[in-house]
């Protein structure tokens, strides 16, 4: 049996559907052009805010426009940091910025085959809900037997440990 051959119209239609799907996903990320430029520069490696101003605007620190452009870069970096896309070290004077694992996952989700990643996974959410439910049961168990209270107390600390571990893992994703 022979396979049906792809006609140029079919190939074009498939390509168009993939591109439109990617554009729709890109629209949901809601990035400004300056943020896209910053992300593009950070894909090549770590950069300081001064290096980003130089590479995006071709403006050196002695230039009169440098301060305004530096402030714009810092504002957009803070916005990207608050969304979990960009991270830096806590200490240091001229700290280099980098893309987080979360940003890489979000950007790769633009591809038609990928789905948008979630910061808080199903198991993380389940651990938090279970910890909260156990805490509520523990607080309302005044008239229960001593063994039940002890069991709830032990379960609370087990689930609290799981929740803290989950929280640390989530922090690593976005920092």
C-alpha positions as CSV (number, residue, x, y, z in Angstrom):
1,X,0.0,0.0,0.0
2,X,1.2,3.5,-0.8
3,X,0.9,6.3,1.7
4,X,-1.1,9.4,0.5
5,X,1.2,12.1,-0.5
6,X,1.2,15.4,1.3
7,X,0.0,18.2,-0.9
8,X,1.6,21.6,-0.6
9,X,-1.8,22.9,0.6
10,X,-2.0,20.3,3.4
11,X,1.6,21.0,4.5
12,X,0.9,24.7,4.6
13,X,-2.3,24.2,6.6
14,X,-0.5,22.0,9.2
15,X,2.3,24.5,9.5
16,X,-0.2,27.4,9.8
17,X,-2.1,25.5,12.6
18,X,1.2,24.9,14.5
19,X,2.3,28.5,14.2
20,X,-1.1,29.9,15.3
21,X,-1.1,27.5,18.3
22,X,2.3,28.7,19.3
23,X,1.3,32.4,18.9
24,X,-1.8,31.8,21.1
25,X,0.3,30.3,23.8
26,X,2.9,33.1,23.5
27,X,0.1,35.6,23.9
28,X,-0.9,34.0,27.2
29,X,2.6,34.5,28.6
30,X,2.1,38.2,28.4
31,X,5.6,39.5,27.9
32,X,6.6,43.0,26.7
33,X,9.1,43.5,24.0
34,X,11.7,44.5,26.5
35,X,11.1,41.4,28.6
36,X,11.4,39.3,25.5
37,X,14.7,41.0,24.7
38,X,15.9,40.4,28.3
39,X,14.9,36.7,28.1
40,X,16.6,36.4,24.8
41,X,19.9,37.7,26.2
42,X,19.6,35.5,29.3
43,X,19.1,32.4,27.1
44,X,22.8,32.9,26.1
45,X,23.9,32.9,29.8
46,X,24.1,35.0,32.9
47,X,24.1,38.8,32.4
48,X,24.2,41.8,34.8
49,X,21.8,44.7,34.4
50,X,24.6,46.8,33.0
51,X,25.5,44.1,30.4
52,X,21.8,43.9,29.4
53,X,21.6,47.6,28.9
54,X,24.8,47.5,26.8
55,X,23.6,44.5,24.7
56,X,19.9,45.6,24.2
57,X,20.3,49.3,23.8
58,X,24.1,49.5,22.8
59,X,24.5,52.1,25.6
60,X,27.6,52.3,27.8
61,X,27.6,53.6,31.4
62,X,29.0,57.0,30.4
63,X,26.1,57.7,28.0
64,X,23.5,60.3,29.1
65,X,20.7,57.8,28.3
66,X,22.2,55.1,30.3
67,X,20.4,55.8,33.6
68,X,16.9,55.8,32.1
69,X,17.6,52.6,30.2
70,X,19.1,51.0,33.2
71,X,16.0,51.9,35.3
72,X,13.8,50.4,32.5
73,X,15.8,47.2,32.5
74,X,15.7,46.9,36.3
75,X,11.9,47.5,36.3
76,X,11.4,44.7,33.8
77,X,13.8,42.4,35.6
78,X,11.9,42.9,38.9
79,X,8.6,42.1,37.0
80,X,10.2,38.9,35.6
81,X,11.6,38.0,39.0
82,X,8.1,38.3,40.6
83,X,6.7,35.9,37.9
84,X,9.5,33.4,38.6
85,X,11.2,33.8,35.2
86,X,14.5,35.4,36.3
87,X,16.7,34.9,39.3
88,X,19.9,36.2,40.8
89,X,22.2,35.6,43.7
90,X,21.3,37.3,47.0
91,X,24.6,39.0,47.6
92,X,27.0,41.0,45.5
93,X,27.2,44.4,43.9
94,X,26.7,43.8,40.2
95,X,24.7,40.5,40.4
96,X,24.3,38.5,37.2
97,X,20.7,37.4,36.4
98,X,19.7,34.1,34.9
99,X,16.6,32.3,33.6
100,X,15.0,29.9,36.1
101,X,13.9,26.4,35.4
102,X,10.3,27.6,35.5
103,X,11.0,30.2,32.8
104,X,12.6,27.5,30.6
105,X,9.6,25.2,31.1
106,X,7.1,28.1,30.3
107,X,9.0,29.1,27.2
108,X,9.2,25.5,26.0
109,X,5.5,25.2,26.5
110,X,5.0,27.5,23.5
111,X,5.7,24.5,21.3
112,X,2.5,22.8,20.2
113,X,3.4,19.4,21.8
114,X,4.0,20.9,25.2
115,X,1.5,22.0,27.9
116,X,2.0,25.0,30.2
117,X,3.9,24.0,33.4
118,X,2.5,24.6,36.8
119,X,4.5,26.0,39.7
120,X,2.6,24.0,42.2
121,X,2.1,20.4,41.2
122,X,-0.8,18.1,42.1
123,X,1.2,16.3,44.8
124,X,2.4,19.6,46.3
125,X,-1.2,20.8,46.5
126,X,-2.3,17.5,48.0
127,X,0.4,17.7,50.7
128,X,-0.7,21.3,51.6
129,X,-4.4,20.4,51.8
130,X,-3.7,17.2,53.8
131,X,-1.5,19.2,56.3
132,X,-4.2,21.8,56.7
133,X,-6.9,19.2,57.2
134,X,-4.8,17.4,59.8
135,X,-4.2,20.6,61.6
136,X,-7.9,21.4,61.7
137,X,-8.7,17.9,63.0
138,X,-6.0,18.2,65.6
139,X,-7.4,21.6,66.8
140,X,-10.9,20.2,67.0
141,X,-10.0,17.0,68.8
142,X,-10.4,18.2,72.4
143,X,-12.9,15.5,73.4
144,X,-11.2,12.6,71.6
145,X,-9.2,9.8,73.2
146,X,-5.6,10.4,74.0
147,X,-4.5,7.8,71.3
148,X,-6.4,9.6,68.6
149,X,-4.9,13.0,69.5
150,X,-1.4,11.4,69.6
151,X,-2.0,9.9,66.1
152,X,-3.3,13.2,64.7
153,X,-0.3,15.0,66.2
154,X,2.1,12.5,64.6
155,X,0.3,12.7,61.3
156,X,0.4,16.5,61.3
157,X,4.2,16.5,61.7
158,X,4.7,14.0,59.0
159,X,2.5,16.0,56.6
160,X,4.2,19.2,57.7
161,X,7.5,17.7,56.8
162,X,6.2,16.7,53.4
163,X,4.8,20.2,52.8
164,X,8.0,21.9,53.8
165,X,9.9,19.6,51.4
166,X,7.4,20.4,48.7
167,X,7.8,24.1,49.4
168,X,11.6,23.9,49.1
169,X,11.3,22.1,45.8
170,X,8.9,24.7,44.5
171,X,11.4,27.5,45.6
172,X,14.2,25.7,43.7
173,X,12.1,25.8,40.5
174,X,11.6,29.5,40.5
175,X,15.0,30.6,42.0
